[in-house]
């Protein structure tokens, strides 16, 4: 069964332009395991559409790490993110990158 796990926003910068990604995270349960999935998209001056697809992350933290790697690969620098909790957006948190 697939259900909504949570939502988050992530702000990143590329070529001097800030982009806020709206991401819905889904959880798929198979027997005794749960895996997280997410997908979002944007455009930039060089590309009509850029898709980001994150598959089979065991935890929300691992999902964020996979998203950060995809952002980096496409030239974005993640700045901050916030999670939707109890119907309200939490405070913005800085992105902690392990460089």
ZAMI-784615 format. One record per atom (N, C-alpha, C, O): x, y, z. Coordinates in steps of 0.02 Angstrom, whole numbers, plus 32768, in hexadecimal, padded with zeros to 4 digits. Atoms other than C-alpha are relative to their C-alpha. Layout:
% ZAMI-784615
XYZ...
***
This chain:
% ZAMI-784615
802A7FC68000800080008000802C803E8000805F804180237FDA7FC18003803F80AE7FD57FD8803780217F9D8042801280207FC87FDC801881408049802E803C8001806B80357FF67FD77FC47FF9805381F2805E80257FFE804280077FF280777FD680037FC480E481F780DA80078046801E7FF9805080597FFD7FBA7FEB810382B380E4800C802D7FC4801180157F8B7FF07FCF80348124835280808038802B801A803E803980567FCC7FCF7FED81B983C4807F800E802F7FC77FFF80207F8D7FE97FCF803081FC845D8027804B800480088065800280407FB87FF87FFE82B284707FF98013803A7FD27FFF803C7F987FE97FC78028830285127FBE80487FF37FEA80737FE180127FBE800A801D839885047F4A800E803A7FD07FE0805D7FBB7FED7FCA802E83F9857D7EDC80277FE37FC680507FB57FCE7FDA8013803C843985697E2A8003803E7FD37FD0805E7FC77FF47FC5802B848385F17DBA7FE0803F801D7FC380677FF980187FC47FDE845286757E3A7FB58003800A7F9B80368020804980017FF9839B86427E3B7FEC7FCE803580007F9480348018802D7FCB834685FA7ED57FC27FDC7FE87F967FF97FC88038802A801282CD856B7EBA7FE87FDD803F80107FC38065801C80247FC8825785257F3D7FDB7FC37FE47FAA7FCA7FBF801E803F8016822C846F7F1D7FC97FEC80317FD47FEF806E8037801B7FD88185842D7F5D80027FB47FF67FF97F9C7FBE7FF780488006819B83747F827FCF7FDB802D7FC97FEA8069802B802D7FDA811B82F27FB880247FBD800480397FA27FD17FDE80407FF68167825480027FCA7FCB800C7F9D7FD48035802F80387FF8810881B07FF180247FC5801F80607FBB80177FE5803C7FE08120811280557FDD7FC37FE37FA07FC17FDF801B803F801A810A8065800B80127FCA8032804C7FC080437FF680377FD080F37FD480837FFA7FBD7FDC7FC97FB07FBA7FFF8044801981217F24804F800E7FD2803C80457FD180577FFB802E7FC681017EA480D8801A8025803D7FF4804C805A7FE67FE17FC381737EDE81668030803A7FF2804E805580207FD27FCA801081D97F6181087FDA803C7FE37FA580357FC6801B7FC3801D81B5801580D8803780247FDA806F80287FF27FD17FDB8028820B8078804F7FE180437FEC7FA480477FE180187FBD801181FD81318027801180117FB880467FFE7F9E7FF87FEA804581E9817D7F7A7FEC804A7FFC7FC18061802280137FBA800A81E182327F3F801280157FB9803C7FF67F987FF37FE7804381DF82947E9E7FEF804A7FFE7FBD805F801D800F7FBA800A81E7834C7E6F802180167FBE80457FEF7F9F7FE37FE8803E821783B77DDA8008804C80027FEA806D802D7FF77FB88008824F84657DA7801A800E7FBA80237FDF7F927FE07FEE8040829484C37D128036803380108037805180457FCC7FCC7FF9832B85337CF9800A801F7FBB7FEA80087F8B7FF77FDF8042836885A57C6C80187FD17FC9800F7FE07F8E7FE4802D803183BB85117C157FD57FC27FF27FDF7FA07FBF8029803D8006833884877C2D7FB78011800C7FA68035803B80487FF47FF8827C848A7C167FE77FDF80407FC17FFD8066801580247FC3826384087C9F80377FD3801980577FAF7FF37FD1802D7FDF82D483B07D1A7FD97FD980347FB97FF7805F8023802A7FD0828B831D7D7980307FE2803280697FD080217FDB801F7FCA82CA82DD7E1E7FD57FC7801B7F9D7FD280338025803A7FE98293822D7E4C802B7FDB803480637FC880267FDC80237FCA82C681DD7EF17FDA7FC0800E7F9E7FC2801D802180417FF882A181247F0380207FD98039805C7FDC80457FED80327FCE82AA80A77F9080328018803480667FFA803E7FD87FE97FC782F3810B801E7FE37FE180407FA67FE3804A801A80207FC382E680B080C67FE8803280357FBC8022805C80137FCE7FCF82D88151812D7FFA80447FDE8012804D7FA680067FBC801B82AC82088112804580207FF7805080457FC77FBD7FE3800483628239813380247FE67FC28046800D7F9F7FE1801D803C839F81C280AA7FE0801C7FC1800280277F8F80227FE28039831B82088034801C80467FF3802980587FB97FE27FBE8008835E82B8805480467FFC7FE3805880237FB77FBB8008801A8411827D80357FFF7FF17FB58027800D7F8F80058010804783DE82317F8E7FEB803D7FD7800480497FA080177FC38022838482D27F5E803A80327FFB804380527FC77FC77FD28001841D833A7F8F80327FED7FC9804C80187FA57FD180178034848B82CE7F1D7FE7800F7FBA800D80237F8E801C7FF08042841482E47E8B8004804B7FF2801380607FBA7FFA7FB88008841083A07EA8804780147FED8051803B7FBF7FBA7FF1800D84CD83A87EAC80147FEB7FB98038800F7F967FF18019804384DA83407E0D7FE6802F7FC9800380347F94801F7FD48031846A83BC7DB38012804A800A7FF580767FEB7FE77FBC7FF784C684577DF27FDD802B80337FEA8067803680237FDB7FCC8453848B7E8080277FFB804280487FC980507FE380017FBC849284B97F2E7FC6800580317FA68039803580377FFD7FD08413848B7FB58011802E803A8049802D80547FF57FCF7FCC83FF851480377FDD7FEE80417FFC7FEB80768027800D7FC4837384E980B07FC17FD97FEE7FAD7FD67FB4803D8025800B82D8847F80C67FD38006803D7FE880198073802F80037FC8823C8471812F7FCC7FCA7FF17FBD7FBC7FB7802F8038800581C083E681517FBB801780177FB58042804380457FF17FEC810383F1815E7FED7FD180387FEE7F948030801280277FC580CD83B8820B7FBE8019801D7FB68054802980417FEF7FE2801C83B482517FDD80387FDA7FBE80647FF980247FCF80297FD9841C81C1802280437FFA800680717FDC7FDC7FC08003805C84A781D480487FF37FEC80647FBE7FF97FB980058013810884C7818D802B800D803D8021803E80617FD07FF67FCA819484B4820C803080387FEA802D804F7FB27FCE7FCD800F82228533821480327FE57FCD803E7FA97FCA7FCB8013802F82A58532818A803D7FE780258051800480577FC3801D7FE3833C84C581B4803780047FCB802A7FF67F917FC98000803183E684DB816280107FB87FEB800A7F8980117FEC8042801A841F844B80F580467FF180198074801980127FBF80177FE784AE83EA8146801D7FD17FCC80087F987FC67FE080298034851D83AA80B980407FE3801B80678006803B7FC280217FED85A6832C80D9802F80047FC5802E7FD97F987FD27FF68038862D836D806580437FE3800D80707FE67FE3
***
